[in-house]
Amino acid sequence: MGRRTVLLIAALLVAALGTVLVFLYAQNAKNVAVEGQSLVKVLVAKSQIAVGTSGATASTNGAFEQQEVPQSTVVTGALSDATPLQSLVALVPIYPGQQIIGQQWGAVAQTSGLPLPAGTVAIQVQLGDPERVAGFVAPGSFVAIFTTGTQTVGGKAGGVARVLLPKVPVLAVGSTTVGQAQSGSASTSTETLPTAILTLALTQDQFQKILFVTKAPGSPYSGLTMALLDKNSKIDPANQGTTADSLFK
């Protein structure tokens, strides 16, 4: 066997070994990434499910599909299969891509209204992507609601940002639409921004606060912004907010 043949065979062996090592490295990196994300199976709406649709009908129509998602994105109460829903009906509209949770379903007698926590009413607010944490707020989520405005302290008026409601449950999230918004204070041009309608469960006092900020004539406050909460979130209702004087303290 000639020297050139030996060198050629050696080169091919090295190349093959290199390919195998690269494959093993990539596979190991993929496995590590998957383990770090802790993928779990959840049931997701494949198509829109109307109020009153039974779980059995939704299953027959292919309205559900099972997906693997990172555990950190799983909504509280999310189901992994449709078996518990067969004899129940949808209590709220469910939109494509939403995780299926038990709170969205109930007995036929409940479909005349939303399943509300005791002592609350259902209200709807329409917010843009930045104000509703983009698409991360889902039915079953809890949110804190902040507002901005002006207040007078010691005879001096100034701006303030503070929490309005520290923790409220989200009952439903409507489909996203595109609306017009001003692109600048010194310009009359507009840009399109996606917005969505969210249904919240509020007490009378909480609802009145929302109405005061958004509807009351002469209100020194305007606008609502949501913050998504989890079990580790901390919101202090007694916090007096941030003003120009306290901004950098």
KEKE-3310 file (N, C-alpha, C; in steps of 0.2 Angstrom, whole numbers, plus 5000, padded with zeros to 4 digits):
npx = (5004:5003:5011:5004:4991:4989:4990:4978:4968:4970:4967:4953:4948:4951:4942:4930:4929:4929:4917:4908:4911:4907:4894:4890:4893:4884:4872:4873:4873:4860:4852:4856:4851:4837:4835:4837:4827:4816:4805:4787:4771:4757:4740:4733:4724:4719:4711:4698:4687:4671:4660:4650:4653:4655:4668:4669:4664:4673:4685:4682:4681:4694:4699:4709:4726:4741:4755:4773:4781:4792:4793:4793:4784:4771:4754:4746:4736:4735:4730:4735:4729:4713:4704:4697:4688:4677:4663:4660:4658:4664:4666:4671:4676:4689:4704:4715:4730:4730:4734:4725:4715:4708:4699:4692:4682:4666:4650:4635:4625:4632:4635:4628:4635:4651:4663:4665:4676:4670:4661:4665:4665:4664:4675:4680:4695:4704:4720:4736:4750:4763:4757:4750:4759:4764:4760:4760:4751:4738:4722:4719:4730:4738:4738:4746:4741:4746:4746:4748:4750:4746:4750:4748:4759:4763:4759:4765:4763:4766:4772:4768:4770:4762:4756:4740:4731:4735:4734:4725:4714:4715:4702:4699:4706:4705:4704:4718:4718:4722:4726:4726:4739:4746:4762:4771:4773:4774:4770:4758:4757:4753:4754:4752:4747:4746:4732:4722:4708:4705:4698:4694:4692:4685:4682:4669:4675:4687:4684:4678:4689:4696:4687:4688:4701:4701:4689:4683:4679:4691:4700:4716:4724:4729:4728:4732:4743:4749:4757:4764:4761:4769:4772:4783:4783:4783:4773:4770:4756:4756:4766:4771:4773:4782:4790:4796:4805:4809:4814:4828:4832)
npy = (4994:5011:5026:5038:5032:5027:5039:5046:5037:5039:5052:5052:5044:5053:5063:5057:5054:5066:5071:5063:5066:5080:5078:5071:5081:5091:5084:5082:5095:5099:5090:5094:5107:5105:5098:5108:5116:5109:5102:5100:5092:5100:5104:5112:5125:5122:5128:5141:5140:5141:5148:5137:5126:5109:5098:5086:5088:5097:5090:5080:5088:5091:5102:5103:5101:5093:5099:5101:5111:5123:5121:5133:5141:5136:5138:5141:5127:5121:5109:5092:5083:5080:5073:5075:5085:5080:5079:5092:5110:5124:5139:5152:5161:5153:5155:5151:5144:5146:5139:5126:5127:5121:5130:5136:5129:5121:5115:5113:5122:5133:5141:5153:5163:5170:5160:5167:5173:5173:5187:5196:5205:5204:5213:5221:5226:5235:5234:5238:5229:5232:5236:5225:5215:5209:5194:5186:5186:5176:5167:5163:5169:5180:5198:5214:5230:5246:5264:5280:5298:5314:5322:5332:5338:5346:5358:5358:5352:5337:5323:5306:5288:5274:5259:5253:5242:5229:5215:5205:5193:5186:5182:5179:5181:5190:5190:5197:5213:5226:5242:5261:5272:5286:5291:5300:5314:5327:5325:5321:5310:5292:5275:5258:5247:5232:5227:5220:5213:5211:5201:5204:5199:5208:5217:5228:5240:5240:5240:5253:5260:5258:5263:5277:5280:5278:5284:5295:5312:5325:5317:5315:5305:5293:5280:5263:5250:5233:5221:5206:5193:5181:5167:5171:5185:5202:5214:5230:5237:5249:5257:5273:5277:5282:5297:5313:5318:5306:5298:5294:5290)
npz = (5000:4995:5001:4999:4998:5011:5019:5014:5018:5032:5033:5030:5040:5051:5048:5048:5062:5067:5063:5070:5083:5083:5081:5092:5102:5099:5101:5115:5119:5116:5124:5136:5136:5135:5147:5155:5153:5157:5150:5148:5145:5139:5137:5123:5114:5098:5089:5089:5103:5107:5119:5129:5121:5122:5131:5125:5112:5107:5107:5098:5087:5085:5092:5101:5105:5110:5117:5120:5132:5140:5157:5165:5158:5160:5163:5179:5184:5171:5160:5155:5146:5138:5145:5158:5154:5146:5150:5152:5149:5139:5148:5145:5131:5121:5114:5100:5103:5117:5133:5140:5154:5170:5175:5165:5162:5165:5173:5163:5168:5172:5161:5159:5164:5169:5179:5193:5207:5224:5228:5218:5202:5184:5173:5159:5151:5138:5132:5126:5119:5126:5138:5143:5146:5134:5126:5137:5148:5153:5154:5171:5176:5187:5190:5193:5194:5188:5188:5181:5185:5191:5207:5222:5233:5248:5242:5230:5214:5205:5194:5196:5198:5202:5211:5208:5209:5218:5216:5205:5198:5181:5170:5157:5140:5126:5108:5098:5092:5079:5082:5081:5085:5093:5086:5091:5102:5096:5084:5071:5065:5064:5071:5070:5083:5092:5101:5115:5123:5140:5152:5169:5186:5198:5214:5220:5225:5219:5205:5204:5206:5194:5185:5189:5186:5172:5167:5174:5174:5174:5181:5189:5185:5173:5161:5161:5167:5166:5177:5177:5188:5199:5210:5217:5217:5223:5229:5235:5242:5250:5246:5241:5228:5214:5212:5204:5214:5221:5212:5210:5222)
capx = (5000:5007:5011:4998:4985:4989:4988:4971:4964:4970:4963:4946:4946:4950:4936:4924:4929:4927:4910:4905:4912:4903:4887:4889:4893:4878:4867:4873:4871:4853:4850:4857:4846:4830:4834:4837:4820:4811:4799:4781:4766:4751:4734:4733:4718:4721:4706:4694:4682:4665:4656:4645:4656:4657:4674:4668:4663:4680:4690:4680:4682:4701:4701:4714:4732:4746:4762:4778:4783:4796:4789:4792:4778:4765:4750:4743:4729:4735:4729:4739:4724:4706:4699:4693:4683:4672:4656:4660:4657:4668:4663:4673:4679:4696:4707:4720:4737:4730:4734:4718:4715:4702:4694:4689:4676:4661:4644:4631:4621:4636:4637:4625:4640:4658:4664:4668:4677:4665:4661:4668:4661:4669:4675:4685:4699:4708:4726:4741:4755:4767:4753:4748:4765:4763:4756:4761:4745:4733:4717:4722:4736:4737:4742:4746:4739:4749:4744:4752:4746:4749:4748:4750:4762:4766:4757:4768:4761:4771:4770:4769:4768:4761:4752:4733:4728:4741:4734:4719:4714:4713:4697:4699:4710:4702:4709:4722:4717:4727:4723:4730:4741:4751:4769:4775:4769:4775:4768:4751:4757:4751:4757:4748:4749:4741:4728:4718:4703:4706:4692:4696:4688:4686:4677:4666:4680:4693:4681:4677:4696:4698:4683:4690:4707:4700:4683:4681:4681:4696:4705:4723:4727:4727:4732:4733:4749:4749:4763:4762:4764:4770:4772:4788:4782:4781:4770:4768:4751:4757:4771:4768:4774:4788:4790:4803:4809:4811:4816:4834:4834)
capy = (5000:5017:5031:5042:5029:5027:5046:5047:5033:5042:5058:5050:5042:5059:5067:5053:5054:5073:5072:5059:5071:5086:5076:5069:5087:5094:5080:5083:5102:5099:5087:5099:5113:5102:5097:5115:5119:5104:5102:5096:5092:5103:5104:5119:5126:5122:5132:5144:5136:5146:5147:5132:5120:5103:5096:5080:5091:5101:5084:5077:5093:5093:5109:5102:5097:5092:5102:5101:5118:5124:5121:5140:5145:5133:5142:5137:5124:5119:5102:5089:5080:5082:5068:5078:5090:5077:5081:5099:5115:5130:5145:5158:5160:5150:5156:5147:5145:5147:5133:5124:5126:5119:5136:5138:5124:5119:5112:5117:5127:5138:5145:5159:5168:5168:5158:5172:5172:5176:5195:5200:5206:5203:5219:5221:5232:5234:5236:5237:5224:5234:5237:5219:5210:5206:5189:5182:5186:5171:5165:5160:5173:5186:5204:5220:5236:5252:5270:5286:5304:5320:5323:5338:5337:5352:5363:5357:5347:5333:5317:5300:5282:5269:5253:5254:5236:5224:5208:5203:5187:5186:5177:5178:5185:5190:5190:5203:5217:5231:5249:5266:5275:5292:5289:5305:5320:5332:5323:5319:5303:5286:5269:5252:5244:5227:5227:5214:5214:5206:5201:5203:5199:5214:5219:5234:5245:5239:5242:5260:5263:5257:5268:5283:5282:5278:5287:5300:5318:5328:5313:5317:5299:5291:5274:5257:5245:5227:5218:5199:5190:5173:5165:5175:5192:5206:5221:5233:5242:5255:5261:5279:5278:5285:5304:5316:5318:5300:5293:5291:5288)
capz = (5000:4995:5006:4998:5000:5019:5021:5012:5023:5038:5033:5030:5047:5055:5046:5051:5069:5069:5062:5075:5089:5082:5082:5100:5106:5097:5104:5122:5121:5115:5129:5142:5135:5136:5154:5159:5152:5160:5145:5150:5140:5141:5132:5120:5110:5091:5086:5094:5106:5109:5126:5128:5118:5127:5130:5120:5105:5105:5106:5091:5081:5084:5094:5106:5104:5116:5116:5125:5133:5146:5163:5167:5154:5161:5167:5184:5182:5165:5159:5150:5142:5138:5148:5163:5151:5142:5152:5154:5143:5140:5152:5142:5124:5122:5108:5097:5106:5124:5137:5143:5161:5172:5177:5159:5160:5171:5171:5158:5171:5173:5155:5159:5166:5170:5185:5197:5214:5228:5230:5213:5196:5179:5169:5153:5149:5132:5133:5120:5120:5132:5144:5146:5146:5127:5126:5143:5152:5151:5159:5177:5178:5192:5188:5197:5189:5189:5184:5182:5185:5195:5214:5225:5240:5250:5238:5224:5209:5201:5192:5200:5196:5208:5210:5209:5212:5219:5213:5203:5193:5174:5169:5150:5136:5120:5102:5097:5086:5078:5082:5079:5091:5091:5086:5094:5105:5092:5077:5070:5062:5069:5070:5072:5089:5094:5108:5117:5128:5145:5157:5176:5192:5203:5219:5218:5226:5214:5199:5205:5205:5187:5182:5191:5182:5165:5164:5178:5172:5179:5185:5188:5183:5166:5159:5165:5164:5170:5178:5178:5195:5200:5218:5221:5216:5229:5227:5242:5241:5254:5243:5239:5222:5212:5209:5202:5220:5224:5206:5210:5229)
cpx = (5004:5006:5005:4992:4984:4987:4981:4967:4964:4966:4955:4944:4946:4944:4930:4924:4927:4920:4906:4905:4908:4896:4885:4889:4886:4872:4867:4871:4863:4850:4850:4852:4839:4830:4834:4830:4814:4804:4793:4776:4760:4746:4733:4727:4721:4717:4702:4688:4677:4663:4651:4647:4658:4664:4674:4668:4670:4685:4688:4682:4690:4703:4707:4720:4737:4753:4767:4781:4787:4791:4788:4786:4772:4760:4747:4736:4729:4734:4733:4735:4717:4701:4695:4687:4677:4665:4655:4659:4662:4664:4665:4676:4687:4699:4713:4727:4736:4730:4727:4719:4708:4696:4690:4682:4672:4655:4640:4627:4625:4637:4633:4630:4647:4659:4668:4670:4672:4666:4664:4663:4666:4669:4680:4689:4703:4714:4731:4746:4760:4763:4751:4753:4765:4758:4756:4756:4740:4728:4720:4728:4733:4741:4741:4745:4742:4746:4749:4748:4750:4746:4751:4753:4765:4764:4761:4766:4766:4768:4771:4767:4768:4756:4745:4729:4734:4740:4726:4719:4712:4708:4698:4704:4707:4707:4712:4719:4722:4723:4728:4732:4746:4758:4774:4771:4769:4773:4761:4751:4755:4754:4752:4751:4744:4738:4724:4714:4704:4700:4695:4691:4689:4681:4674:4671:4685:4690:4680:4684:4698:4694:4685:4696:4705:4694:4681:4683:4686:4700:4712:4727:4725:4731:4733:4739:4749:4756:4761:4765:4765:4771:4778:4788:4780:4779:4768:4763:4752:4762:4768:4769:4781:4787:4796:4808:4812:4814:4823:4837:4834)
cpy = (5006:5022:5036:5039:5029:5034:5048:5043:5036:5048:5057:5048:5048:5063:5064:5054:5061:5074:5069:5064:5077:5084:5075:5076:5091:5091:5082:5090:5102:5096:5091:5105:5111:5101:5103:5118:5115:5104:5098:5097:5095:5103:5111:5119:5126:5127:5135:5140:5141:5144:5142:5126:5115:5101:5090:5083:5094:5095:5081:5082:5094:5099:5109:5099:5098:5095:5102:5109:5118:5125:5128:5143:5141:5137:5138:5134:5121:5111:5099:5085:5082:5078:5071:5083:5087:5079:5088:5104:5121:5136:5151:5156:5158:5151:5152:5149:5145:5140:5132:5123:5124:5124:5138:5134:5122:5116:5116:5123:5133:5143:5151:5165:5166:5165:5163:5170:5176:5184:5199:5200:5205:5210:5217:5227:5230:5238:5234:5232:5226:5234:5231:5213:5206:5200:5184:5181:5181:5170:5161:5164:5178:5192:5209:5225:5242:5258:5275:5293:5310:5320:5329:5336:5343:5358:5363:5351:5344:5327:5311:5294:5277:5264:5255:5248:5231:5217:5206:5198:5189:5181:5175:5183:5185:5190:5197:5206:5222:5238:5254:5270:5281:5289:5294:5311:5326:5331:5321:5312:5298:5280:5264:5248:5238:5228:5221:5216:5208:5207:5199:5202:5204:5215:5226:5240:5245:5242:5250:5263:5263:5262:5275:5285:5283:5282:5294:5307:5322:5324:5315:5311:5297:5285:5269:5252:5239:5225:5211:5196:5183:5173:5169:5182:5196:5213:5224:5239:5248:5259:5267:5281:5281:5292:5307:5316:5312:5295:5290:5290:5280)
cpz = (5000:5000:5005:5000:5008:5021:5019:5017:5030:5039:5033:5037:5052:5054:5049:5058:5071:5068:5067:5082:5089:5083:5089:5104:5105:5101:5112:5124:5120:5121:5136:5142:5137:5143:5158:5158:5155:5156:5148:5145:5143:5135:5129:5115:5103:5087:5091:5096:5109:5116:5125:5125:5123:5125:5125:5113:5103:5104:5099:5085:5081:5087:5099:5103:5110:5113:5121:5126:5139:5152:5166:5164:5156:5165:5173:5182:5175:5164:5154:5145:5143:5142:5153:5160:5147:5143:5153:5148:5145:5143:5149:5135:5125:5115:5106:5101:5114:5127:5140:5150:5164:5174:5171:5158:5166:5168:5166:5161:5172:5167:5155:5161:5168:5177:5189:5204:5218:5229:5224:5207:5190:5175:5164:5152:5142:5133:5127:5123:5126:5138:5147:5146:5140:5128:5132:5148:5149:5156:5165:5180:5183:5190:5193:5192:5192:5185:5185:5182:5188:5202:5216:5232:5242:5246:5231:5220:5205:5199:5197:5197:5202:5207:5212:5212:5212:5216:5211:5198:5186:5172:5161:5146:5129:5114:5102:5091:5085:5078:5081:5085:5089:5091:5089:5096:5100:5085:5077:5067:5067:5067:5072:5078:5090:5101:5109:5122:5134:5150:5164:5181:5197:5208:5217:5219:5221:5207:5199:5204:5198:5183:5183:5186:5174:5162:5168:5175:5177:5183:5184:5186:5177:5165:5164:5162:5169:5171:5180:5184:5195:5208:5221:5220:5222:5227:5234:5240:5245:5251:5240:5232:5220:5209:5207:5208:5222:5218:5207:5217:5230)
residu = (MET:GLY:ARG:ARG:THR:VAL:LEU:LEU:ILE:ALA:ALA:LEU:LEU:VAL:ALA:ALA:LEU:GLY:THR:VAL:LEU:VAL:PHE:LEU:TYR:ALA:GLN:ASN:ALA:LYS:ASN:VAL:ALA:VAL:GLU:GLY:GLN:SER:LEU:VAL:LYS:VAL:LEU:VAL:ALA:LYS:SER:GLN:ILE:ALA:VAL:GLY:THR:SER:GLY:ALA:THR:ALA:SER:THR:ASN:GLY:ALA:PHE:GLU:GLN:GLN:GLU:VAL:PRO:GLN:SER:THR:VAL:VAL:THR:GLY:ALA:LEU:SER:ASP:ALA:THR:PRO:LEU:GLN:SER:LEU:VAL:ALA:LEU:VAL:PRO:ILE:TYR:PRO:GLY:GLN:GLN:ILE:ILE:GLY:GLN:GLN:TRP:GLY:ALA:VAL:ALA:GLN:THR:SER:GLY:LEU:PRO:LEU:PRO:ALA:GLY:THR:VAL:ALA:ILE:GLN:VAL:GLN:LEU:GLY:ASP:PRO:GLU:ARG:VAL:ALA:GLY:PHE:VAL:ALA:PRO:GLY:SER:PHE:VAL:ALA:ILE:PHE:THR:THR:GLY:THR:GLN:THR:VAL:GLY:GLY:LYS:ALA:GLY:GLY:VAL:ALA:ARG:VAL:LEU:LEU:PRO:LYS:VAL:PRO:VAL:LEU:ALA:VAL:GLY:SER:THR:THR:VAL:GLY:GLN:ALA:GLN:SER:GLY:SER:ALA:SER:THR:SER:THR:GLU:THR:LEU:PRO:THR:ALA:ILE:LEU:THR:LEU:ALA:LEU:THR:GLN:ASP:GLN:PHE:GLN:LYS:ILE:LEU:PHE:VAL:THR:LYS:ALA:PRO:GLY:SER:PRO:TYR:SER:GLY:LEU:THR:MET:ALA:LEU:LEU:ASP:LYS:ASN:SER:LYS:ILE:ASP:PRO:ALA:ASN:GLN:GLY:THR:THR:ALA:ASP:SER:LEU:PHE:LYS)
# end
